[in-house]
Amino acid sequence: MAITALLSDNRVRWLAIRLTTTAMLTPIATAQASDWAFTPGIQVTEHYTSNLNLSPSAKETSLITEVRPGFSLSKEGSHLQANLDYRLQLLDYSSDQGSDDYHHQLGLSANAELIDDRLFLDASSSYSQQLVNSRSASAGDSLSAPDNFSDTFTLQVTPRWRQRLGRYTTFGADFSYDMVRYDGINDDSDGYSTNFFLDNQSNPNKVYWALNVDANLATPDTSATNQSESMSIALGYRFSRLLDGKLRYGYVDNHLNNPTQSEAQAGSFWGADLSWNPSPRTSLSASYNSRLQSIQGYGITLNHRQKHTNWLLAYNKNISSVREELLQLTRIGTLICPSTASFSIADCRLVSGNTPVLPGPGEQAITLVTPLPTLSEEQFIQQSLNANLVISKGKSLWSLGLFRTEREFQVQARTEEDMGASASWRIQVSGRTSLSTLYTWSRLDGDSGSADYQRALSLNMVRQLGANSSLNLALKSTERDSADDNQGFQEYRITLGFSHLF
């Protein structure tokens, strides 16, 4: 069972670090290796909400009928790997306060080898509903308070050329175009980036070298232009088959006028990388740059797998923007695991951040994501810390997550901090029935000195009616406390849904 998770989905706003498993998603396609697999399907769901517009006082109850026809298309081959999942969301509200509407929901990730060992093409795209203002009321999706959300489309296409020069030296050239489009927000943007490199890392010796030149440009409609250039030379040393180190020296210009931190100023820099893989189940990577960059920040990532557990700890600091966060399909990482009811974490593999997520036949994606700030193209210096634990034992799957993200915006000179935690439990109670529960807590601080707190608890039951049909029943309670009387709310929701694959 191949599952493509839409990582930029609006649920990341307040659910923060959450682990999305098969029990919480509709099954998508069953693909056979090296073949195209097309699977249409439909979801019909009835929601009851006690507070449609998430108002602190004028609560309006409503029934929401949601119909989501769609399809999945996947390909697993030696020269092409692709996953496409599309849904058309049709909404009908019983309350006069709700406006019937429809939305597109899309997730695409593809890698193609056009000329053997020479020309490659990467493509990714998403269409989702994103919260416009991070302080606006949200229950984790756009069903309630739909006016707070914007339809958001992203596209990124990157052709890559690789040329062998001599026996061990490789020349590479990457050209990328991307776009971000919003509905109702006048800050659409187009981006262009180039990367040229020369290295001899394929040589069997302990010492290797690399030269690298990057240039990036993004032109939002209303925000300041995002631009950066960097060049560097690196010298690496393989201490062993398991330990690799690298030193870098170069120059970077992020084109930030009066940045909030001196590390973001233009100038020469030095950096170091360390990669340690003591076993197939343990990996440690660390990097440092004396100056902040958008392409290459600095941080540390530790991942350790045992038979029944997976630990992930990640810290990162770099220069970013909302458009960059939306374009990164896998900001932290993704566990690709068997789609069976019970599995060992040792059978999973970790897909690192910034790598396309392509689950194969009989696999599911457990996605690790972070919340986004208010939709604008203003650049910010971002520090993020994430810790996750996944435990699989017998028919149960537990997950725990913690995160903290701090952003310093470079034009408005304001700060924003998100932090939160989540805990979930899923159990396969029978061959056809699974139960799950998810609790999330989050806090958002702004420059005003006030903080908003949000808590949500959901209970979910999935019953397989047959090989291609399932029934879903969910109960959810969401509560938000805020210093702003207009931002606090309570909502209770009951959901009954049916899904079928044709």
C-alpha positions in Angstrom: 0.0 0.0 0.0 1.8 3.1 -1.2 0.9 6.2 0.7 1.8 9.7 -0.4 1.4 12.2 2.4 0.9 15.9 1.5 3.5 17.3 3.8 2.5 20.9 3.4 -1.1 20.1 4.5 -2.7 22.7 6.8 -2.8 20.3 9.7 0.9 21.0 10.4 -0.2 24.5 11.7 -1.4 23.5 15.1 -0.7 19.7 15.2 3.0 20.5 15.0 5.1 17.4 15.1 2.6 14.6 14.3 3.1 11.1 13.0 0.6 10.3 10.2 -0.1 6.6 9.9 -2.3 4.5 7.8 -5.0 4.5 10.4 -5.5 8.2 10.0 -5.3 8.3 6.2 -7.4 6.8 3.4 -5.7 3.9 1.6 -4.4 5.0 -1.8 -3.0 2.7 -4.5 -1.5 -0.7 -4.7 1.3 -0.6 -7.2 3.3 -3.3 -8.8 7.0 -2.7 -9.4 8.0 -1.2 -12.7 4.3 -0.7 -13.7 2.1 2.2 -13.7 -0.7 1.9 -11.2 -3.9 4.0 -11.4 -6.5 3.8 -8.6 -9.5 6.0 -8.4 -11.4 6.4 -5.2 -13.9 8.4 -3.2 -14.5 9.6 0.3 -17.9 10.7 1.6 -17.8 12.2 5.1 -20.4 13.8 7.4 -19.0 16.2 10.0 -20.9 17.8 12.9 -19.2 20.8 14.5 -20.3 22.7 17.6 -18.6 25.9 16.6 -18.3 26.4 12.8 -16.4 29.7 12.8 -14.5 29.0 16.0 -16.0 32.0 17.7 -15.4 32.6 21.4 -19.0 33.5 22.0 -21.4 33.4 18.9 -21.1 29.7 18.4 -22.9 28.3 15.4 -23.5 24.5 15.0 -23.4 23.0 11.5 -23.4 19.8 9.6 -20.7 19.7 6.9 -21.0 17.2 4.0 -17.6 16.5 2.5 -17.2 14.5 -0.8 -13.7 13.8 -2.0 -13.4 12.0 -5.3 -9.8 11.5 -6.5 -7.2 9.2 -7.8 -3.6 8.0 -7.2 -1.0 7.3 -9.8 2.3 5.7 -9.1 5.3 4.3 -11.0 8.2 2.3 -9.8 10.9 1.7 -12.4 14.6 1.9 -13.0 14.4 5.2 -14.8 11.3 6.7 -13.2 9.8 6.9 -9.8 6.7 8.9 -9.3 3.7 9.3 -6.9 0.7 11.5 -7.6 -2.3 11.8 -5.3 -5.2 14.2 -6.2 -8.4 14.9 -4.4 -11.3 17.3 -5.2 -12.8 18.4 -2.0 -16.5 19.4 -2.3 -18.1 21.0 0.8 -21.7 21.6 1.7 -22.6 23.5 4.9 -26.1 23.3 6.6 -25.4 26.5 8.4 -26.1 29.9 6.8 -22.6 31.0 8.0 -20.9 28.4 5.9 -20.3 29.0 2.2 -20.4 25.9 0.1 -17.1 25.5 -1.7 -14.6 23.2 -3.4 -10.8 22.8 -3.1 -8.1 21.0 -4.9 -5.7 18.8 -2.9 -2.6 17.5 -4.6 0.7 15.9 -3.8 3.3 15.0 -6.4 6.9 13.8 -6.3 8.8 12.4 -9.2 12.4 11.5 -10.2 13.3 10.6 -13.8 16.6 9.6 -15.5 16.3 10.9 -19.0 19.8 10.0 -20.2 21.7 7.2 -18.5 24.0 8.6 -15.9 23.8 12.1 -17.5 20.4 13.9 -17.4 18.0 13.7 -14.5 14.7 15.5 -13.8 13.1 16.1 -10.4 9.6 17.5 -10.0 7.4 18.2 -7.1 4.0 19.9 -6.6 1.4 20.5 -4.0 -2.0 22.1 -3.7 -3.3 22.6 -0.2 -5.2 24.9 2.2 -2.9 26.9 4.4 -3.7 29.1 7.4 -3.2 32.7 6.3 -2.3 34.1 9.7 -0.6 31.8 12.3 -2.6 33.5 15.1 -6.0 33.0 13.4 -8.3 30.4 14.8 -7.8 26.9 13.4 -8.9 23.4 14.5 -6.3 21.8 12.3 -8.1 21.8 9.0 -10.1 24.2 6.8 -13.5 22.8 7.5 -14.1 25.1 10.4 -13.4 28.9 10.0 -12.7 28.3 6.2 -12.2 32.1 5.6 -8.9 31.8 7.6 -7.4 29.6 4.9 -5.9 30.2 1.5 -5.6 27.7 -1.4 -1.9 27.3 -2.0 -0.2 25.9 -5.0 3.5 25.0 -5.3 5.6 23.7 -8.2 9.3 22.9 -8.5 11.1 21.5 -11.5 14.8 20.8 -11.5 16.8 19.3 -14.4 20.2 18.0 -13.3 23.2 17.2 -15.5 26.1 15.0 -14.4 29.3 14.6 -16.5 32.3 12.4 -15.6 35.6 14.1 -16.2 38.4 11.6 -16.1 38.1 8.5 -13.9 36.9 10.0 -10.6 36.0 13.7 -11.2 32.4 14.7 -11.7 30.9 17.9 -13.0 27.3 18.8 -12.1 24.9 21.5 -13.1 21.4 21.9 -11.6 18.8 24.5 -12.8 15.6 24.9 -10.8 12.4 26.8 -11.3 9.7 27.0 -8.7 6.5 29.0 -8.1 4.2 29.6 -5.1 0.7 30.8 -5.7 -2.0 31.9 -3.1 -5.7 32.5 -3.5 -6.6 35.9 -2.0 -3.1 36.9 -0.9 -1.1 39.2 -3.2 2.3 37.8 -2.6 2.8 35.1 -5.3 6.4 34.4 -6.2 8.6 32.8 -8.8 12.1 31.4 -7.9 15.2 30.5 -9.9 18.3 28.7 -8.7 21.5 27.3 -10.2 24.1 25.1 -8.7 27.4 24.1 -10.3 29.9 21.8 -8.7 33.1 19.9 -9.4 34.3 17.0 -7.1 36.2 13.8 -7.0 34.3 12.1 -4.1 34.1 8.9 -6.1 37.8 8.3 -5.8 38.9 5.4 -3.5 41.4 7.5 -1.6 40.8 8.9 1.9 41.2 12.5 0.7 38.7 14.2 -1.7 37.8 17.7 -2.7 34.8 19.7 -4.0 34.1 23.1 -5.6 30.6 24.6 -5.4 28.8 27.7 -6.7 25.1 28.5 -5.9 22.8 31.4 -6.9 19.2 31.8 -5.9 16.6 34.4 -6.7 12.9 34.7 -5.7 10.6 37.6 -6.8 7.5 37.9 -4.6 4.8 40.4 -5.7 4.8 42.5 -2.6 7.6 41.3 -0.2 11.2 42.0 -0.7 13.2 40.1 -3.3 15.0 37.0 -1.9 18.5 36.6 -3.3 21.7 34.8 -2.3 25.0 33.7 -3.9 27.7 31.5 -2.4 30.9 29.8 -3.5 33.0 27.4 -1.6 35.8 24.9 -1.7 35.8 21.8 0.5 38.4 19.3 1.5 37.2 15.9 2.8 38.8 13.1 4.6 37.4 9.5 5.1 38.6 8.4 8.5 37.0 5.0 7.9 34.1 3.4 6.0 31.8 4.7 8.7 33.2 8.2 9.5 33.6 11.0 7.1 34.7 14.7 7.8 34.9 17.8 5.6 36.2 21.4 6.0 34.8 24.3 3.8 35.9 27.8 3.1 33.9 30.3 0.9 32.0 33.5 0.5 28.2 34.1 0.8 25.9 37.1 0.3 22.3 36.8 1.4 21.5 40.3 0.3 20.0 41.2 3.7 20.1 44.8 4.7 20.9 45.2 8.4 20.1 41.6 9.4 19.0 40.8 13.0 22.1 38.6 13.5 25.7 39.3 12.4 26.0 35.7 11.2 23.6 36.6 8.3 25.9 39.4 6.9 27.7 39.0 3.7 31.3 37.8 3.9 33.7 34.9 3.9 32.9 31.9 6.0 34.3 28.6 7.0 32.4 25.4 7.8 32.7 21.8 8.7 30.7 18.6 8.2 30.8 15.3 10.0 29.0 12.1 9.0 29.1 9.0 11.2 27.2 5.7 10.5 28.4 3.2 13.0 25.7 0.7 12.0 22.9 0.3 9.4 20.5 1.4 12.2 22.3 4.5 13.5 23.4 7.7 11.8 24.7 11.0 12.9 25.3 14.0 10.7 26.5 17.5 11.9 27.4 20.7 10.1 28.5 24.2 11.0 28.9 27.4 9.0 30.3 30.6 10.5 27.8 32.5 8.4 24.1 31.6 7.9 22.9 30.5 4.5 19.6 29.6 3.0 21.0 26.7 1.0 23.2 25.2 3.7 22.5 26.1 7.3 24.0 24.3 10.2 22.8 21.7 12.7 22.8 18.1 13.8 20.6 15.1 13.1 20.7 11.9 15.0 18.6 8.8 14.1 18.7 5.5 15.8 16.6 2.4 15.0 16.1 -0.7 17.1 13.8 -3.6 16.5 10.7 -1.8 17.9 11.8 1.8 18.2 13.0 4.8 16.2 14.6 7.9 17.7 15.1 11.1 15.8 16.7 14.3 17.1 17.3 17.2 14.8 18.5 20.8 15.3 18.8 23.3 12.4 19.5 27.0 11.9 19.3 28.7 8.6 17.8 31.6 6.6 14.4 30.7 5.2 11.0 32.0 4.1 7.4 30.6 3.9 7.9 29.8 0.2 11.0 27.8 1.0 9.2 25.9 3.8 6.3 25.1 1.4 8.6 23.9 -1.3 10.5 21.5 1.0 8.4 18.3 0.8 10.3 16.7 3.7 11.6 19.3 6.1 12.6 17.0 8.9 12.3 13.5 7.6 10.0 10.6 6.8 10.0 7.0 8.0 9.0 4.5 5.2 7.6 1.4 6.8 5.7 -1.7 5.8 1.9 -1.1 5.5 1.0 -4.2 7.5 -1.0 -3.9 10.7 2.1 -4.8 12.8 5.7 -4.3 11.8 9.1 -3.8 13.3 10.8 -0.4 13.2 13.9 -2.2 12.1 12.1 -2.8 8.8 11.7 0.9 8.2 14.1 3.3 6.5 14.5 7.0 7.1 14.2 9.5 4.2 16.1 12.6 5.2 14.9 16.2 4.9 14.7 17.7 1.4 14.5 14.3 -0.3 11.3 13.3 -2.2 9.1 10.8 -0.5 8.4 7.8 -2.7 6.9 4.9 -0.8 7.1 1.6 -2.7 4.6 -1.2 -3.0 3.4 -2.4 0.4 4.8 0.6 2.2 3.4 3.5 4.2 4.9 6.9 5.1 5.2 8.2 8.7 5.8 11.9 8.2 7.5 14.3 10.6 6.5 17.9 9.9 6.6 21.4 11.5 4.1 24.3 11.6 4.4 27.3 9.2 4.3 31.0 10.1 1.9 33.6 8.6 1.8 33.4 4.8 4.2 36.0 3.4 7.4 35.9 1.5 9.5 37.8 4.1 12.7 36.1 5.0 13.5 35.0 8.5 16.3 33.4 10.5 15.0 30.1 11.8 16.1 27.8 14.6 14.2 24.5 15.0 14.6 21.7 17.4 12.7 18.4 17.0 12.6 15.2 18.9 10.5 12.1 17.9 10.1 8.6 19.2 8.1 5.9 17.4 7.5 2.5 19.1 6.0 -0.4 17.2 5.2 -3.6 19.3 2.8 -6.3 18.2 -0.4 -4.6 17.1 0.3 -1.2 18.7 2.1 1.9 17.4 3.0 4.7 19.8 4.6 8.0 18.9 5.8 11.0 20.9 7.0 14.3 19.5 8.4 17.6 20.8 9.3 20.7 18.8 10.4 24.3 19.2 10.8 26.8 16.3 12.0 30.4 16.6 11.9 32.9 13.8 13.4 36.4 13.5 11.9 38.2 10.5 14.4 40.4 8.7 12.2 43.2 7.4 9.7 43.8 10.2 12.3 42.9 12.8 9.8 40.8 14.8 10.1 37.4 16.4 7.8 34.4 16.5 8.1 31.2 18.5 6.2 27.9 18.2 6.6 25.0 20.6 4.5 22.0 21.2 4.2 18.3 21.9 2.1 15.4 20.6 1.4 11.8 21.6 -0.5 9.1 19.7 -1.4 5.5 20.1 -2.8 3.1 17.4 -3.8 -0.5 18.0 -5.1 -3.1 15.5 -7.9 -4.6 17.7 -8.9 -7.1 15.0 -8.1 -8.0 11.4 -10.4 -5.3 10.1 -10.6 -2.8 13.0 -8.1 -0.3 14.3 -8.4 2.3 17.1 -6.2 5.4 17.5 -6.0 8.4 19.7 -3.9 11.6 19.2 -3.3 14.4 21.7 -1.5 17.6 20.7 -0.5 20.7 22.7 1.1 23.8 21.2 2.0 27.4 22.1 2.6 30.4 19.8 4.4 33.5 21.1 4.4 36.8 19.3 6.0 40.2 19.7 3.1 41.5 21.7 4.3 39.4 24.6 1.1 37.3 24.7 0.9 33.6 24.1 -1.8 31.4 22.6 -2.2 27.8 23.9 -4.1 25.2 22.0 -5.0 21.6 22.9 -6.7 18.9 20.9 -7.7 15.3 21.6 -9.1 13.0 19.0 -10.3 9.4 19.0 -10.6 7.5 15.8 -11.9 4.1 14.7 -11.3 2.6 11.2 -13.3 -0.5 10.1 -12.3 -2.3 6.9 -15.6 -3.3 5.2 -13.7 -5.2 2.5 -10.5 -5.1 0.5 -11.3 -1.7 -1.0 -13.8 -0.1 1.4 -13.5 1.3 4.9 -15.7 3.1 7.5 -14.3 5.8 9.8 -15.7 7.3 13.0 -13.9 10.1 14.8 -14.5 12.3 17.9 -12.4 15.4 18.4 -12.2 18.2 21.0 -10.2 21.4 20.3 -9.6 24.3 22.8 -7.6 27.5 22.5 -6.7 30.0 25.2 -5.6 33.4 24.1 -4.9 36.8 25.7 -6.9 38.2 22.7 -10.6 37.5 23.5 -11.4 37.2 19.9 -8.9 34.3 19.4 -10.0 31.8 22.1 -12.5 29.1 21.2 -13.8 25.6 21.9 -15.0 23.1 19.3 -16.4 19.6 19.4 -16.6 17.6 16.3 -18.1 14.2 15.3 -17.1 12.6 12.0 -18.5 9.6 10.1 -16.9 8.7 6.8 -16.9 6.1 4.1 -14.1 5.5 1.6 -13.9 3.2 -1.4 -11.2 2.4 -4.0 -12.4 1.3 -7.4 
